[in-house]
């Protein structure tokens, strides 16, 4: 499931259409609400067309820091903790042979690709509940429903296990501290 969303939160190349259709079909049985949200995104994307969809992606995620898809930025802003977080991610990616390509290691698409390689457990719980969910909520708040990509992010949130914290709760560092954390910055 995570690989579908990794593709959908990446820059929309021509491969987005088959990936989107496959995502909708795959999610329909287990996550019908998410599939419906992706259907709404598909309708908007088709009406926009490829060029306008690419422009929408850039306007939504690349032009404003508050709606950037960099989890570390959403959680730590641009201070030194983001660097430590990215270094921890790169170390984990290397151990599982996950490629970051041209993206920074804290981009949502890369983190979702990494989650696809994990078994449920502490590391997945920590990344999803303490990092991805708060970061995606923050991006959604910045977008304010003004982009069709809000359907993709809402669909993702509906597929993720519930966050351990309150839905409205968002601290400057939303990653819960734990001596058991696999990422040094989260300790």
C-alpha positions in Angstrom: 0.0 0.0 0.0 2.8 2.5 0.9 4.3 2.2 -2.5 1.1 3.5 -4.2 1.1 6.6 -2.0 4.9 7.0 -2.6 4.2 7.3 -6.3 1.2 9.6 -5.8 3.1 12.1 -3.6 6.0 12.2 -6.0 6.2 14.6 -9.0 3.5 13.5 -11.3 5.1 12.0 -14.4 3.2 10.2 -17.1 3.3 7.1 -15.0 0.9 8.6 -12.5 -2.2 7.4 -14.4 -1.6 3.6 -14.2 -0.3 3.9 -10.6 -3.4 5.9 -9.6 -5.8 3.4 -11.2 -3.9 0.5 -9.6 -4.0 2.3 -6.2 -7.7 2.9 -6.4 -8.4 -0.8 -7.3 -6.0 -2.1 -4.6 -7.4 0.1 -1.8 -11.1 -0.5 -2.7 -11.6 -3.6 -0.6 -9.7 -2.7 2.5 -9.9 1.1 2.5 -13.0 2.1 0.5 -12.9 5.7 1.9 -9.3 6.1 0.7 -10.2 4.6 -2.7 -13.1 7.1 -3.0 -10.7 10.0 -2.1 -8.3 8.9 -4.7 -11.2 8.7 -7.2 -11.9 12.4 -6.5 -8.2 13.2 -7.0 -8.3 11.3 -10.3 -11.4 13.3 -11.5 -9.6 16.5 -10.7 -6.3 15.4 -12.2 -8.0 14.3 -15.5 -9.9 17.6 -15.7 -6.6 19.5 -15.2 -4.6 17.5 -17.6 -0.9 16.4 -17.3 0.7 19.9 -17.6 -1.6 21.6 -15.2 -1.3 18.7 -12.8 2.4 19.1 -12.8 2.1 22.8 -12.2 -0.4 22.1 -9.4 2.1 19.7 -7.7 4.8 22.4 -7.9 2.5 25.1 -6.6 1.2 22.9 -3.8 4.4 21.2 -2.5 7.5 23.0 -3.9 6.7 26.7 -3.7 5.8 27.1 0.0 7.8 25.7 2.9 4.7 25.2 5.0 3.3 22.7 2.5 6.5 20.9 1.6 6.5 17.1 1.7 9.7 16.9 3.8 8.8 15.3 7.0 11.9 16.5 8.8 11.1 20.1 7.8 7.5 19.8 9.0 8.6 18.4 12.4 11.9 20.2 13.1 11.8 23.2 10.6 15.3 23.9 9.4 17.3 23.5 12.6 20.1 20.9 13.2 17.6 18.2 14.4 16.4 17.8 10.8 19.9 16.9 9.8 20.2 14.3 12.5 16.8 12.9 11.5 17.8 12.6 7.8 21.1 11.0 8.8 19.2 8.4 10.8 16.8 7.8 7.9 19.7 7.3 5.5 21.3 4.8 7.8 18.1 2.8 8.0 17.6 3.0 4.2 21.1 1.7 3.6 20.5 -1.2 5.9 17.4 -2.1 3.8 18.8 -1.1 0.4 16.2 1.6 -0.1 17.2 4.1 -2.7 16.4 7.8 -2.2 17.0 8.7 -5.8 17.3 12.4 -6.2 15.1 13.3 -3.2 16.2 14.1 0.3 15.8 11.2 2.7 12.9 12.9 4.6 10.7 13.4 1.6 7.3 11.7 2.2 7.7 9.6 -1.0 11.0 8.1 0.1 9.8 7.5 3.7 6.7 5.7 2.3 8.9 3.6 0.0 10.9 2.7 3.1 7.8 1.7 5.0 6.9 -0.7 2.3 10.1 -2.7 3.2 9.3 -2.8 7.0 7.3 -5.4 9.0 4.9 -3.9 11.5 6.7 -3.0 14.7 8.3 -0.3 16.7 10.1 1.4 13.8 7.0 1.6 11.6 4.9 2.7 14.5 7.4 5.5 15.3 7.7 6.7 11.8 3.9 6.6 11.1 2.5 7.8 14.4 5.1 10.2 15.5 6.4 11.6 12.3 4.3 11.0 9.1 0.8 11.6 10.6 1.7 14.9 12.3 3.7 16.1 9.2 0.9 15.2 6.8 -1.7 16.9 9.0 0.5 20.0 9.1 0.7 20.0 5.2 -3.0 19.5 4.9 -3.6 22.4 7.2 -1.3 24.6 5.0 -3.0 23.5 1.8 -6.5 24.3 3.3 -8.2 22.0 0.7 -7.1 24.3 -2.2 -5.4 21.6 -4.1 -6.6 18.2 -5.4 -3.6 16.8 -3.7 -5.4 17.2 -0.4 -7.5 14.1 -1.5 -4.3 12.1 -1.8 -3.0 13.1 1.7 -6.4 12.5 3.3 -6.5 9.1 1.6 -3.1 8.3 3.0 -4.1 9.4 6.5 -7.2 7.1 6.3 -5.0 4.1 5.5 -2.5 4.7 8.3 -2.8 3.2 11.8 -4.2 5.7 14.3 -1.8 8.1 15.8 -0.9 7.6 19.5 -1.5 11.2 20.3 -4.6 13.4 20.0 -5.5 14.3 16.5 -5.3 18.0 17.3 -2.1 17.8 19.2 1.0 18.9 17.4 4.1 19.9 19.3 7.1 21.6 17.8 8.8 18.2 17.9 5.9 15.8 17.4 8.1 12.7 17.5 7.7 11.2 20.9 10.8 10.8 22.9 11.8 7.2 23.7 15.0 5.6 24.9 14.1 2.7 22.5 13.9 4.9 19.4 15.8 3.7 16.3 16.5 7.3 15.4 18.8 9.2 17.7 17.0 12.5 17.4 13.8 10.9 18.6 15.3 9.9 21.9 
